[in-house]
Amino acid sequence: VPKGAFYVFPKIDNARNDGKDDRKFVLDLLRSTGVLTVHGSGFGAAYGSGHFRIVYLPQENVLEQAMDKLEEFVGRSGK
């Protein structure tokens, strides 16, 4: 049973994201890939806007699949 977790809070590149806010980004990511993240503005507008949060708690194979889907999604966003 985990006693803690690691988190990543990446910044969304608005130029590659068609100017969508962080809430729209995470909803589009979820609908397109099934990968659930949390919009950064939910942690406060001053520091969280334009970011999203990923938790590194699942099994390694699940994380690898999720990161592959995220990479593909972000790659499509820039085209």
PyMOL commands that set and color helices and strands:
alter all, ss='L'
color gray80, all
select helices_A, chain A and resi 22-33+40-43+45-48+60-77
alter helices_A, ss='H'
color red, helices_A
select strands_A, chain A and resi 7-8+38-39+52-55
alter strands_A, ss='S'
color yellow, strands_A
deselect
rebuild
show_as cartoon
